[in-house]
Amino acid sequence: MSDENAVITAIAQRWPHLDVQRITDIVGQIVSAGGKPWTAAQIHEAFKQLVIKESPVPTTTEGRPPSLYTYTHTDAGNQISDRGIPQGPHTLGYGAIHEALYVGQGGGMTPERFDAQIATPDDWRESVQAELSQSQKSDDDLQARLNKARLSYIEYYTEALVLWGNMDGYDQVQTTAAIARIKLLMEHMMQLDPYATYAWANKNSDPDVSGHGENTDINNDKNLDTAGTFQIPGELGTYIDKRRQLV
């Protein structure tokens, strides 16, 4: 087997949200298990399967991706629905964003367009915390739910960066598959944006989530729901403008 420290370093770079000591402990368990030497590749694959199993929510094409509202209205100890239930009220219609990402110029996704749409995990966390009152910032249960969303966001973001980083070595088929996966990861991260839904910080909220005549034209104002209020109101307009840049 390759140097154990090198394997630990590689895993820490692949999943930076994991504690290095935890990685070290698990790698040690893997190395000593099975009564036979493990290769670096086998250790990495075993760790990959472990991380996937522990992921707060799977990344699937079924239903709508979970929103930040889904996380804050689901007990931190419960599994997150891979259909985004409860979804919460959207500020900009989900269907319009989905259509723009897959049919509009989002179809020609590039690293630059990715960066223009998707916040880094640190920027995401800063935006989320900026939307909380002082009492909400001190609410341990709410913070636990938000931390679960943060771990999901980091996993999605990290996987997307790995795919972009490996793109030069892909053939056409692999490139097409990688872009499709990146878009799916983007859609999940877009749903976790603090301005994608409203009333997510109030766990007792029961806002109107009935349809308002939305369509798939992201530039049509019928897709806007202005009933929500935010701590930093100007950021909602910035969010909407950014999503409309997809087309």
N, C-alpha and C positions, 0 to 999 in steps of 0.2 A: 504494500500500500504506500501511496505517496505520504509525505510528511503530514502528520495529523494536524499541525498548526496551519499548514497551507490549506487543508480542506476546511478547517474552521473559518479561516479568513474568507475563502471563496463563498461559503454559505452565508456568512455575515454580510457580504457585499450583495448577494442575491436577494436576501430578505433582511434589509437594514432595520426593520421595526422590531426584530427579535433581540432579546437580551443575549449578549455574547456568552455570558456564563451559562445560560440555559443551553445555548448551542453546544458549548464545550461539554457539558454534562451528557447531552443526548448523543453526541458523536462518540463519546467514551463508551456509552452503553451499546451503541451499534457495533463498535469495533470489537467489543468483548463478547458479543452475542454470536450464537451459531457454531462456535467451535472451529471456525475457519477464517482465514484472512479475508478482509473486505477491501475491494479496490476503492479508490477515491470516487469513481463514477457510481459504484453501488451505494456508497454512503450518501452521496448527493441525491440519488434517486429515492433512497429511503427517507431522507429528510424532506424531499419534495412532497412525497405522499403524506407525510405527517402534517406538513403545513396546510396542504389542501384539505385534509380531514378536519383540521382545527379552524379553518377559515370561518369567520362569522357568518358568511352567506355565500352560496355558490354563484358563479357567474354563468347564467343560462340565458337561453333565448325564449324561455317560456314566460308569458305575461310581462308585466312591467317591472323594471328593476326597482328595488327598494329605494325609497327616498329618505331624506333625513327625518321626515315626519314618521316614517316606518320605524326607524331606530328609536326615536324618542318616545314613541307610543307602544313600544314592546319592552317588556321587562328585560333587564340586562342579562338575566340568567336564562332567557328563553331563546329558541332559535328564531332567526329572522326569516320571514317568508321570502322565498325566491320569486314570488309574484308581486312583491311590493304591497302587502296588505298589513296595516292600513296605508293607503297611498298619501292621503292628505290633499289639501287644495293647492293646485299649481298656479303660479303667477303667470306663466306662459304655457300654453297647452302642450301636454306631453306629445301628442300625436304630431304636432307641427315641428317640434324639435327632432323627433324620430325621423320624420320625412326629410327634413333638411340635412340631417347627418348622413342618411343613406342614399338619398336621391339627388340632393343639390350638389354644390361644389365640394361638400364633404366627401363625395365619392372619390375625389382625388386627394385623399388625406396625405399630408406630409408632416414631418416633424415640426415645421414652422406653424402649420395650421393647428396641430395638436397643442403646441405651447400657447397659442393665442386663445384656445378654448378652455384648457385645463389648468387649474391652479396647482402649484406644488403642494405637497401635504402640509408644509409649514404655513403657507399662505392660506390654505383652506382652514386650518385650525384657527388662525388669527381672525379670519372673517367670521367663523362660527362664534368664537368667544366675544367678538365685538357686538354681536346681536343679543347678548345675554344681559339681564339686569344683574345687580350685585347679589340679590338673593338667589338667582338662578346659578350664578357662578359658585355659590356656596352650597348648592344642592348636590350632595354626593351621589344620589341616585341618578339625577339627570346627567351629571358628569360621567358616570359609569356608562350610561347609554350612548353618550356622545363619544366616549373613548372607543366603544365597540365600533361605531361608525368610522372613527379615525383609523382603526386597524384595517378595516375593509378598504378604505380609501388608499392607504399606504400600499396594500397588497396589489390593488388594481394599478396604481401609478407605477409601482416598481416593475410589474410584469410588462406594462406598456413600454417602459424605458429599455428593458432587456430586449424586447422584440425590435424596437427601433435600432438598438445597438448591433443586433445580429443581421439586420436587413441586407447589408452588402454581400453576405455569404449565401443568401437564399436564391434559389432558382425562381422562375416565374410562378409556378404553382405554390411554392412556399411563401412567396411574397404576397400573393393574393390571399392566402389563408391568414398570414400575419396581419395584413391590413384589416381583414374582417374581424379578427380577434381584437385588434386595437380599437376598432369602432365600438365593439361590444363593451370593452373596458371603459371607453370614453362615455358611453351612455350611462353606465353605472355611476361613474364619477359625476356626471352632469346632474343626475338625480340626487346626489348627496350635496349639491351646492346649497348653501344656506338661503339663497334667493330663488331657488327652484320651486319651493313650497313655502307657505307661511303658517303661522300658529304652531310651528313645530316645537318651540321652546316651552309652550304651555301644555303640560301633560293632560290637563283636564279640558282642553279645547274640543269643541264639537262644531267646527265650521261647516258651512254649506259646501258640499263637494259635488252637487248636481251639475250636469252639463250646462254650458252657457252658449251653445250653438257653435262650438269650436270647429275648425276645419284644419286642413294640413298645410295651409299657407302661413308660414311663420311671420310674414310681414302684415298679415291681416289682424287688425286690432281686436277682432272678435275673440282671438285666442288669449287676450290679456284679462287677468282677474286682478283688479286693483283694490279688492276688499281688504287685503292684508296690510299690516303696518310693520315697520321695521325701525330699529334703533338708528340706523344710518340710511335714511330714505333714498338718498342719491344713488346708493349702490344697486338698488333694484333697476333703475334705468340703465346703468352700466351693464348689468347682467343681461337685460333684454337686448341691448344693442350688440353685445358680444355674440349672443346666440344667433341673432339675425345675420351676423357676418358669415355664417355657414353657407348662405346662398348669395 
